[in-house]
């Protein structure tokens, strides 16, 4: 919790943190679930999973933001990325 609080404090108000997790095995999937819950609790903007393409199914990205309402689903994250490119 302290680490994620430090990460959140280091971000700009509209910043995003991304963390790559290995997945695909029971112990790795459990750690991913725990991390998603921790990121969701630490970041008011929510946390979102970005699954890897089928060619690399063993990685999952978790993205989070300190800004309330930033995104909590993959669709919201994609929309935010499109807006950032404009």
GROMACS elastic network, one bead per residue, 0.5 to 0.9 nm:
[ bonds ]
;  ai    aj funct       b0    kb
    1     4     6  0.53013   500
    1     5     6  0.61576   500
    1     6     6  0.86993   500
    1    38     6  0.70749   500
    1    39     6  0.86920   500
    1    41     6  0.88269   500
    1    42     6  0.71225   500
    2     5     6  0.50118   500
    2     6     6  0.62339   500
    2     7     6  0.86587   500
    3     6     6  0.51422   500
    3     7     6  0.62682   500
    3     8     6  0.86796   500
    4     8     6  0.60412   500
    4     9     6  0.84731   500
    4    38     6  0.80354   500
    4    39     6  0.71344   500
    4    42     6  0.62897   500
    4    43     6  0.82415   500
    5     8     6  0.50877   500
    5     9     6  0.61283   500
    5    10     6  0.86231   500
    5    42     6  0.64295   500
    5    43     6  0.83077   500
    6     9     6  0.50573   500
    6    10     6  0.61951   500
    6    11     6  0.89096   500
    7    10     6  0.51249   500
    7    11     6  0.65812   500
    7    17     6  0.78851   500
    8    11     6  0.54494   500
    8    12     6  0.84953   500
    8    15     6  0.87747   500
    8    16     6  0.89146   500
    8    17     6  0.81783   500
    8    42     6  0.76062   500
    8    43     6  0.69087   500
    8    64     6  0.89494   500
    8    65     6  0.76442   500
    8    66     6  0.60704   500
    9    12     6  0.80416   500
    9    66     6  0.83469   500
   11    14     6  0.76613   500
   11    15     6  0.52864   500
   11    16     6  0.71847   500
   11    17     6  0.78193   500
   11    65     6  0.83260   500
   11    66     6  0.74845   500
   12    16     6  0.82242   500
   12    66     6  0.82081   500
   13    16     6  0.88486   500
   13    65     6  0.82160   500
   13    66     6  0.63575   500
   13    67     6  0.59933   500
   14    65     6  0.70374   500
   14    66     6  0.70289   500
   14    67     6  0.59173   500
   14    70     6  0.80797   500
   15    64     6  0.85828   500
   15    65     6  0.60297   500
   15    66     6  0.69901   500
   15    67     6  0.77848   500
   16    63     6  0.66027   500
   16    64     6  0.56173   500
   16    66     6  0.74568   500
   16    67     6  0.88887   500
   17    62     6  0.80931   500
   17    63     6  0.55095   500
   17    64     6  0.53652   500
   17    65     6  0.64252   500
   17    66     6  0.89684   500
   18    61     6  0.64095   500
   18    62     6  0.55861   500
   18    64     6  0.66546   500
   19    60     6  0.83452   500
   19    61     6  0.55038   500
   19    62     6  0.52095   500
   19    63     6  0.64599   500
   19    64     6  0.87978   500
   20    59     6  0.66432   500
   20    60     6  0.58564   500
   20    62     6  0.64703   500
   20    63     6  0.88936   500
   21    28     6  0.80220   500
   21    29     6  0.89061   500
   21    31     6  0.84869   500
   21    32     6  0.65259   500
   21    35     6  0.88918   500
   21    58     6  0.83080   500
   21    59     6  0.56004   500
   21    60     6  0.52177   500
   21    61     6  0.60545   500
   21    62     6  0.75003   500
   22    25     6  0.86428   500
   22    28     6  0.62923   500
   22    29     6  0.78857   500
   22    32     6  0.78044   500
   22    57     6  0.89886   500
   22    58     6  0.55390   500
   22    60     6  0.63199   500
   22    61     6  0.87234   500
   23    26     6  0.80412   500
   23    27     6  0.83433   500
   23    29     6  0.51549   500
   23    30     6  0.86809   500
   23    31     6  0.84922   500
   23    32     6  0.70553   500
   23    57     6  0.76563   500
   23    59     6  0.54746   500
   23    60     6  0.66052   500
   24    27     6  0.86182   500
   24    28     6  0.66085   500
   24    29     6  0.61866   500
   24    57     6  0.72078   500
   24    58     6  0.51995   500
   24    59     6  0.78824   500
   25    28     6  0.52787   500
   25    29     6  0.58758   500
   25    30     6  0.84872   500
   25    58     6  0.84574   500
   26    29     6  0.51284   500
   26    30     6  0.61339   500
   26    31     6  0.87044   500
   27    30     6  0.51140   500
   27    31     6  0.63376   500
   27    32     6  0.86991   500
   28    31     6  0.50977   500
   28    32     6  0.62032   500
   28    33     6  0.87068   500
   29    33     6  0.62467   500
   29    34     6  0.86725   500
   30    33     6  0.50990   500
   30    34     6  0.62683   500
   30    35     6  0.86061   500
   31    34     6  0.50293   500
   31    35     6  0.60462   500
   31    36     6  0.85526   500
   32    35     6  0.50237   500
   32    36     6  0.60970   500
   32    37     6  0.86194   500
   32    60     6  0.81950   500
   32    62     6  0.86658   500
   33    36     6  0.51762   500
   33    37     6  0.63306   500
   33    38     6  0.86925   500
   34    37     6  0.52127   500
   34    38     6  0.62155   500
   34    39     6  0.86884   500
   35    39     6  0.60218   500
   35    40     6  0.83572   500
   35    62     6  0.83052   500
   36    39     6  0.51861   500
   36    40     6  0.59755   500
   36    41     6  0.85288   500
   36    47     6  0.66518   500
   36    48     6  0.77358   500
   36    49     6  0.77474   500
   36    62     6  0.69215   500
   37    40     6  0.50762   500
   37    41     6  0.61691   500
   37    42     6  0.86327   500
   37    47     6  0.82405   500
   38    41     6  0.51478   500
   38    42     6  0.61045   500
   38    43     6  0.85895   500
   38    47     6  0.89697   500
   39    42     6  0.50633   500
   39    43     6  0.59176   500
   39    46     6  0.73773   500
   39    47     6  0.58337   500
   39    48     6  0.88871   500
   39    62     6  0.81366   500
   39    63     6  0.83592   500
   39    64     6  0.66639   500
   40    43     6  0.55518   500
   40    44     6  0.72962   500
   40    45     6  0.79862   500
   40    46     6  0.50061   500
   40    48     6  0.82077   500
   40    64     6  0.74561   500
   40    72     6  0.84079   500
   41    44     6  0.72651   500
   41    46     6  0.76865   500
   41    47     6  0.85057   500
   42    46     6  0.82551   500
   42    47     6  0.89567   500
   42    64     6  0.88775   500
   42    66     6  0.82960   500
   43    46     6  0.55021   500
   43    47     6  0.70155   500
   43    64     6  0.62993   500
   43    65     6  0.57989   500
   43    66     6  0.50105   500
   43    67     6  0.77345   500
   43    68     6  0.80742   500
   44    47     6  0.85572   500
   44    64     6  0.85653   500
   44    65     6  0.69874   500
   44    66     6  0.53870   500
   44    67     6  0.61507   500
   44    69     6  0.73187   500
   44    70     6  0.82947   500
   45    64     6  0.66700   500
   45    66     6  0.52228   500
   45    71     6  0.57992   500
   45    72     6  0.68484   500
   46    63     6  0.84281   500
   46    64     6  0.57629   500
   46    65     6  0.63688   500
   46    66     6  0.78163   500
   46    67     6  0.84160   500
   46    68     6  0.74525   500
   46    69     6  0.71568   500
   46    70     6  0.69927   500
   46    71     6  0.57944   500
   46    73     6  0.82323   500
   47    62     6  0.65732   500
   47    63     6  0.55494   500
   47    65     6  0.70637   500
   47    71     6  0.70146   500
   47    72     6  0.52938   500
   47    73     6  0.75191   500
   48    61     6  0.81376   500
   48    62     6  0.55630   500
   48    63     6  0.52289   500
   48    64     6  0.63613   500
   48    71     6  0.70738   500
   48    72     6  0.52230   500
   48    73     6  0.52482   500
   48    74     6  0.59845   500
   48    76     6  0.87524   500
   48    77     6  0.73508   500
   49    60     6  0.66667   500
   49    61     6  0.57167   500
   49    63     6  0.64701   500
   49    72     6  0.86742   500
   49    73     6  0.74084   500
   49    74     6  0.66300   500
   50    60     6  0.58424   500
   50    62     6  0.61537   500
   50    63     6  0.74489   500
   50    73     6  0.89647   500
   50    74     6  0.64866   500
   50    77     6  0.88573   500
   51    54     6  0.87386   500
   51    57     6  0.75195   500
   51    58     6  0.89331   500
   51    59     6  0.70047   500
   51    61     6  0.63664   500
   51    62     6  0.86448   500
   52    55     6  0.77551   500
   52    56     6  0.57677   500
   52    57     6  0.54782   500
   52    58     6  0.73072   500
   52    59     6  0.56211   500
   52    60     6  0.55609   500
   52    61     6  0.74298   500
   53    56     6  0.55488   500
   53    57     6  0.62363   500
   53    59     6  0.87438   500
   54    57     6  0.52623   500
   54    58     6  0.89818   500
   55    58     6  0.89453   500
   56    59     6  0.64599   500
   57    60     6  0.77435   500
   63    77     6  0.82848   500
   64    70     6  0.83721   500
   64    71     6  0.77323   500
   64    72     6  0.80816   500
   65    68     6  0.77075   500
   65    69     6  0.87510   500
   65    70     6  0.63404   500
   65    71     6  0.75170   500
   66    69     6  0.89567   500
   66    70     6  0.77754   500
   67    70     6  0.54499   500
   67    71     6  0.86650   500
   68    71     6  0.80814   500
   69    72     6  0.74917   500
   70    76     6  0.74643   500
   70    77     6  0.77618   500
   70    80     6  0.76494   500
   71    74     6  0.77078   500
   71    75     6  0.81236   500
   71    77     6  0.55210   500
   71    79     6  0.88668   500
   71    80     6  0.77489   500
   72    75     6  0.84224   500
   72    76     6  0.65502   500
   72    77     6  0.74052   500
   73    76     6  0.52836   500
   73    77     6  0.63505   500
   73    78     6  0.87336   500
   74    77     6  0.50341   500
   74    78     6  0.61589   500
   74    79     6  0.86253   500
   75    78     6  0.51204   500
   75    79     6  0.62182   500
   75    80     6  0.86599   500
   76    79     6  0.50778   500
   76    80     6  0.61849   500
   76    81     6  0.86431   500
   77    80     6  0.50873   500
   77    81     6  0.62103   500
   77    82     6  0.87036   500
   78    81     6  0.50563   500
   78    82     6  0.62735   500
   78    83     6  0.87230   500
   79    82     6  0.51143   500
   79    83     6  0.62949   500
   79    84     6  0.86687   500
   80    83     6  0.50994   500
   80    84     6  0.61667   500
   80    85     6  0.87895   500
   81    84     6  0.50594   500
   81    85     6  0.64398   500
   82    85     6  0.52935   500
   82    86     6  0.67153   500
   83    86     6  0.53133   500
